């Protein structure tokens, strides 16, 4: 199979593409795979690390404001989108792929739109319950729209063909418990790993500065904190001013983690948002404290998180409840109970969808 994956802006829009790409390579070792996305985005780093060539274009999202600055940004964004679409047509005529698949974000639009205009089999994948603007637009043009939640179909007016596949998770995460990894810390304390997505979350990272102080002062457990690339600088400065050492002892700060299979396998507890990460938690059988983002449409993160909470897989804390002391106390309560953590992990694993990758692969093979 010759296929182009298009998406970016956040790791949540790139990792599903990498998961499907890896599965295709397993099924068809002679397959040819390319990625496409925005210039300077996380997709370039992830594609390079995974060993896939990537076509990257200058792209911006729409500001959607009503002032002059927003209008100028929107005009620039639309111009860049049109330029990128023209370039994508030229690329596709040269590559002649069997299919093009978009995985979300405005960076996915040019290549998928170009494929649809050239009548190349195309599809998009929506990993969230509430589809983004890019998915809503492209669903009307592509041959198949793959969704992770059944209720998403009702929000895709005009979609040609909708397929419920689930959210793809990289194979190494699905099988992380079968591997041997070095510990995340060189001590015997239980370990909490915290991340808020590849771009981070300013509000929650500000709280985590205080959590880090509590962790280092009390010495009851380890904390590996992922700031996100855009927040690393100020967060490191704030921690240093607060007297927190960020590279030894029972606390570590990093901007991004590439070895998530090791993290899921060795962490005793995860602290995170409730987006696409929920699928990874289930696949890895990882217990978690989840703080849903209240800034998403129809509060879909909390709705999804509550489903897992009801199944005994996660503990949900809302943002107002997530004070530094509240986060610390919730984590320490769970970390003192290995049996409860083990049960949460087992309950999460029961919610995993192991056949998602094959379902997507078969859908791509039969695009028309």
C-alpha positions as CSV (number, residue, x, y, z in Angstrom):
1,X,0.0,0.0,0.0
2,X,1.1,3.5,-0.8
3,X,-0.4,6.0,1.6
4,X,-0.1,9.6,2.8
5,X,-1.1,10.5,6.4
6,X,-2.0,14.1,7.0
7,X,-2.4,15.8,10.4
8,X,-0.6,17.8,13.1
9,X,-0.5,20.6,15.5
10,X,-0.5,18.3,18.5
11,X,0.8,14.8,19.2
12,X,-2.8,13.8,19.5
13,X,-3.2,14.4,15.8
14,X,0.0,12.7,14.8
15,X,0.2,9.6,17.0
16,X,-2.9,7.9,15.5
17,X,-1.3,8.3,12.1
18,X,1.9,6.7,13.4
19,X,-0.1,3.9,15.0
20,X,-1.9,3.1,11.7
21,X,1.3,3.5,9.7
22,X,3.2,1.0,11.9
23,X,0.3,-1.5,11.6
24,X,0.3,-1.2,7.8
25,X,4.0,-1.8,7.7
26,X,3.5,-5.0,9.8
27,X,0.8,-6.2,7.3
28,X,2.6,-5.1,4.2
29,X,6.4,-4.7,4.7
30,X,6.9,-3.3,1.3
31,X,4.4,-0.5,1.8
32,X,5.3,3.2,1.1
33,X,4.3,5.7,3.7
34,X,4.6,9.5,3.9
35,X,3.4,12.1,6.4
36,X,2.1,15.6,5.8
37,X,1.6,18.5,8.2
38,X,2.5,22.0,9.2
39,X,6.0,23.4,9.1
40,X,7.6,23.7,12.5
41,X,4.9,21.5,14.1
42,X,5.4,18.5,16.4
43,X,4.6,16.3,13.4
44,X,8.0,17.0,11.9
45,X,9.8,15.8,15.0
46,X,7.6,12.7,15.4
47,X,7.9,11.8,11.7
48,X,11.6,12.1,11.8
49,X,11.9,10.0,14.9
50,X,9.6,7.3,13.4
51,X,11.6,7.3,10.2
52,X,8.9,8.5,7.8
53,X,9.4,11.3,5.2
54,X,7.2,14.3,5.7
55,X,5.9,17.1,3.6
56,X,5.5,20.2,5.7
57,X,3.9,23.5,4.8
58,X,3.6,27.0,6.4
59,X,0.1,26.9,7.9
60,X,-1.8,28.8,10.5
61,X,-5.1,28.2,12.2
62,X,-8.0,30.7,11.9
63,X,-8.2,33.3,14.6
64,X,-12.0,33.7,14.2
65,X,-11.9,37.1,16.0
66,X,-13.6,40.3,15.0
67,X,-10.7,42.7,15.3
68,X,-8.3,43.8,12.6
69,X,-5.5,41.5,13.9
70,X,-7.7,38.4,13.7
71,X,-8.9,39.4,10.2
72,X,-5.3,39.7,9.0
73,X,-4.4,36.3,10.5
74,X,-7.4,34.7,8.9
75,X,-6.5,36.1,5.5
76,X,-3.0,34.8,5.8
77,X,-4.2,31.4,7.0
78,X,-6.6,31.0,4.0
79,X,-3.8,32.1,1.6
80,X,-1.4,29.6,3.1
81,X,-4.1,26.9,3.0
82,X,-4.7,27.5,-0.7
83,X,-0.9,27.5,-1.5
84,X,-0.4,24.3,0.4
85,X,-3.3,22.6,-1.3
86,X,-1.8,23.4,-4.7
87,X,1.5,22.0,-3.7
88,X,-0.2,18.9,-2.3
89,X,-1.8,18.3,-5.7
90,X,1.6,18.3,-7.3
91,X,3.0,16.0,-4.7
92,X,0.1,13.5,-5.0
93,X,0.4,13.5,-8.8
94,X,4.0,12.4,-8.4
95,X,3.5,9.9,-5.5
96,X,0.3,8.4,-6.9
97,X,-0.7,6.9,-3.5
98,X,-3.5,4.3,-3.0
99,X,-5.0,6.4,-0.3
100,X,-4.7,9.6,1.8
101,X,-5.8,9.7,5.4
102,X,-6.3,12.8,7.6
103,X,-5.9,12.5,11.4
104,X,-7.0,15.9,12.5
105,X,-6.1,19.6,12.9
106,X,-6.0,22.3,10.3
107,X,-2.6,20.8,9.2
108,X,-4.5,17.8,7.8
109,X,-6.7,19.8,5.4
110,X,-4.4,20.6,2.4
111,X,-3.4,17.1,1.6
112,X,-6.8,15.5,2.2
113,X,-8.6,18.3,0.3
114,X,-6.1,17.8,-2.6
115,X,-6.7,14.1,-2.6
116,X,-10.5,14.5,-2.8
117,X,-10.2,17.0,-5.7
118,X,-7.9,14.6,-7.6
119,X,-10.3,11.7,-6.8
120,X,-7.7,9.7,-4.9
121,X,-9.3,7.5,-2.2
122,X,-9.3,9.5,1.0
123,X,-10.5,9.2,4.6
124,X,-10.3,11.2,7.8
125,X,-10.2,9.9,11.4
126,X,-11.8,11.8,14.3
127,X,-10.5,10.6,17.7
128,X,-12.7,12.9,19.8
129,X,-16.4,12.6,20.5
130,X,-17.0,16.1,19.2
131,X,-15.5,16.5,15.7
132,X,-13.3,19.5,15.0
133,X,-13.9,22.0,12.2
134,X,-11.4,20.3,9.9
135,X,-13.2,16.9,10.2
136,X,-16.6,18.5,9.7
137,X,-15.4,20.1,6.5
138,X,-13.5,17.2,5.1
139,X,-16.2,14.6,6.0
140,X,-18.3,16.0,3.2
141,X,-15.5,15.4,0.6
142,X,-13.7,12.2,1.6
143,X,-14.8,8.6,0.9
144,X,-14.9,7.6,4.6
145,X,-14.9,9.3,8.0
146,X,-13.8,7.0,10.8
147,X,-14.9,7.9,14.3
148,X,-14.0,6.7,17.8
149,X,-17.4,7.3,19.4
150,X,-20.8,6.3,18.1
151,X,-22.5,9.6,19.0
152,X,-20.0,11.5,16.7
153,X,-21.9,10.4,13.6
154,X,-24.9,12.7,14.5
155,X,-22.5,15.6,14.5
156,X,-21.2,15.0,11.0
157,X,-23.9,16.5,8.8
158,X,-23.4,15.7,5.1
159,X,-20.7,13.1,5.6
160,X,-20.5,10.6,2.7
161,X,-19.7,7.5,4.7
162,X,-19.1,7.1,8.5
163,X,-17.4,4.1,10.0
164,X,-17.1,3.4,13.8
165,X,-13.5,2.2,14.2
166,X,-12.4,3.4,17.6
167,X,-9.2,5.3,18.5
168,X,-6.0,3.7,17.3
169,X,-3.2,3.2,19.8
170,X,0.4,2.4,18.9
171,X,1.3,-1.2,19.1
172,X,4.2,-0.6,21.5
173,X,1.7,0.9,24.0
174,X,-0.8,-1.9,23.6
175,X,2.0,-4.4,24.5
176,X,4.0,-2.3,26.9
177,X,3.4,-4.7,29.8
178,X,5.1,-7.5,28.0
179,X,8.5,-5.7,27.9
180,X,11.3,-5.0,30.3
181,X,12.1,-1.4,31.0
182,X,14.5,0.5,33.3
183,X,12.8,2.3,36.2
184,X,11.8,6.0,35.7
185,X,13.6,6.9,39.0
186,X,16.5,5.3,40.8
187,X,14.7,4.9,44.2
188,X,11.9,2.7,45.6
189,X,9.2,5.4,45.9
190,X,6.0,5.0,43.9
191,X,5.9,7.2,40.8
192,X,3.3,9.6,39.4
193,X,3.7,10.8,35.8
194,X,1.9,14.0,34.8
195,X,1.3,15.3,31.3
196,X,-1.3,17.6,29.7
197,X,-0.7,16.8,26.0
198,X,2.1,17.9,23.7
199,X,1.3,21.6,23.9
200,X,0.7,21.5,27.7
201,X,-2.0,23.3,29.6
202,X,-1.0,26.7,31.2
203,X,-3.6,26.6,34.0
204,X,-2.7,23.1,35.1
205,X,1.0,23.6,34.7
206,X,0.8,26.6,37.0
207,X,-0.8,24.4,39.6
208,X,1.9,21.7,39.1
209,X,4.6,24.1,40.1
210,X,3.1,24.1,43.6
211,X,2.5,20.3,43.4
212,X,6.2,19.9,42.7
213,X,7.1,21.9,45.8
214,X,5.0,19.6,47.9
215,X,6.5,16.5,46.3
216,X,10.1,17.5,46.9
217,X,9.3,18.8,50.4
218,X,7.5,15.7,51.6
219,X,9.4,13.0,49.7
220,X,6.6,10.5,49.7
221,X,6.6,9.7,46.0
222,X,8.3,10.6,42.7
223,X,6.8,13.0,40.1
224,X,7.8,13.0,36.4
225,X,6.3,16.2,35.0
226,X,5.9,16.8,31.3
227,X,5.4,20.5,30.6
228,X,4.8,20.5,26.9
229,X,7.3,22.3,24.7
230,X,5.8,25.8,24.9
231,X,5.7,25.8,28.7
232,X,9.1,24.3,29.6
233,X,11.1,27.5,29.8
234,X,8.9,29.4,32.2
235,X,8.1,26.3,34.3
236,X,11.7,25.5,34.8
237,X,12.4,29.1,35.8
238,X,9.4,29.1,38.2
239,X,10.5,25.8,39.8
240,X,14.1,27.0,40.2
241,X,12.9,30.2,41.9
242,X,10.8,28.0,44.2
243,X,13.8,26.0,45.2
244,X,12.8,22.8,43.3
245,X,15.6,20.9,41.6
246,X,14.3,19.6,38.3
247,X,16.8,17.0,37.3
248,X,17.4,14.8,40.3
249,X,15.9,13.4,43.5
250,X,12.2,12.5,43.4
251,X,11.3,15.1,40.8
252,X,12.0,15.5,37.1
253,X,10.8,18.1,34.5
254,X,10.9,17.4,30.8
255,X,9.2,19.1,27.8
256,X,8.2,15.9,26.0
257,X,8.3,12.1,26.3
258,X,9.0,9.9,23.3
259,X,9.1,6.6,25.1
260,X,5.5,6.4,26.3
261,X,5.5,2.6,26.3
262,X,8.1,2.7,29.1
263,X,6.2,5.4,30.9
264,X,2.9,3.5,30.9
265,X,4.7,0.3,31.9
266,X,6.7,1.8,34.8
267,X,4.5,4.6,36.2
268,X,2.4,3.6,39.2
269,X,-0.2,6.3,38.4
270,X,-0.8,8.8,35.5
271,X,-2.2,12.3,35.9
272,X,-3.6,13.7,32.6
273,X,-6.4,15.2,30.5
274,X,-9.3,13.1,29.1
275,X,-8.8,13.4,25.3
276,X,-7.2,10.7,23.1
277,X,-5.1,9.8,26.1
278,X,-8.0,7.8,27.5
279,X,-7.5,5.2,24.7
280,X,-3.8,4.9,25.6
281,X,-4.6,4.4,29.3
282,X,-7.0,1.6,28.4
283,X,-4.6,-0.1,26.0
284,X,-1.7,0.1,28.5
285,X,-3.9,-0.9,31.5
286,X,-2.7,2.2,33.3
287,X,-4.5,3.7,36.4
288,X,-5.0,7.4,36.2
289,X,-6.3,10.6,37.8
290,X,-8.0,12.5,35.0
291,X,-8.7,16.2,34.9
292,X,-11.0,16.8,32.0
293,X,-10.5,20.0,30.0
294,X,-13.6,22.2,30.5
295,X,-12.7,24.2,27.4
296,X,-13.9,21.7,24.8
297,X,-17.2,21.5,23.0
298,X,-20.1,20.0,24.9
299,X,-17.8,19.1,27.8
300,X,-17.0,15.8,26.0
301,X,-13.8,15.1,27.9
302,X,-15.6,14.9,31.2
303,X,-18.4,12.7,29.7
304,X,-15.8,10.3,28.3
305,X,-13.8,10.3,31.6
306,X,-16.9,9.6,33.7
307,X,-17.5,6.4,31.6
308,X,-14.1,5.1,32.7
309,X,-14.6,6.3,36.3
310,X,-17.9,4.3,36.5
311,X,-15.9,1.3,35.3
312,X,-13.4,1.7,38.1
313,X,-10.5,2.6,35.7
314,X,-9.8,6.2,36.6
315,X,-10.4,8.9,39.3
316,X,-11.9,12.1,37.9
317,X,-11.1,15.5,39.3
318,X,-12.6,18.6,37.8
319,X,-10.4,21.7,37.3
320,X,-12.0,23.6,40.2
321,X,-11.3,20.6,42.4
322,X,-7.7,20.3,41.2
323,X,-6.0,22.5,43.7
324,X,-2.3,21.7,44.3
325,X,-3.2,20.1,47.7
326,X,-6.1,18.3,46.1
327,X,-4.0,16.9,43.4
328,X,-1.3,15.8,45.8
329,X,-3.7,14.2,48.3
330,X,-5.6,12.3,45.5
331,X,-2.3,11.0,44.1
332,X,-0.9,10.0,47.5
333,X,-4.1,8.3,48.5
334,X,-4.0,6.0,45.4
335,X,-0.2,5.5,45.5
336,X,-0.5,4.1,49.0
337,X,-2.9,1.4,47.7
338,X,-1.1,-0.9,45.2
339,X,-4.1,-3.3,45.2
340,X,-6.5,-0.5,44.2
341,X,-4.1,0.7,41.5
342,X,-3.8,-2.8,40.1
343,X,-7.6,-3.1,40.0
344,X,-7.9,0.2,38.2
345,X,-5.4,-0.9,35.6
346,X,-7.2,-4.2,35.0
347,X,-10.5,-2.3,34.7
348,X,-8.9,0.1,32.2
349,X,-7.6,-2.8,30.2
350,X,-11.1,-4.2,29.9
351,X,-12.1,-1.1,28.1
352,X,-9.4,-1.3,25.5
353,X,-10.2,-1.8,21.8
354,X,-7.6,-4.2,20.5
355,X,-9.0,-4.5,17.0
356,X,-9.0,-0.8,16.1
357,X,-5.9,-0.8,14.0
358,X,-7.1,-3.7,11.8
359,X,-10.5,-2.1,11.4
360,X,-8.9,1.1,10.1
361,X,-6.5,-0.9,7.9
362,X,-9.4,-2.8,6.3
363,X,-11.4,0.4,5.9
364,X,-8.4,2.0,4.0
365,X,-7.9,-1.1,1.8
366,X,-11.5,-1.0,0.7
367,X,-11.8,2.8,0.0
368,X,-13.4,3.6,-3.3
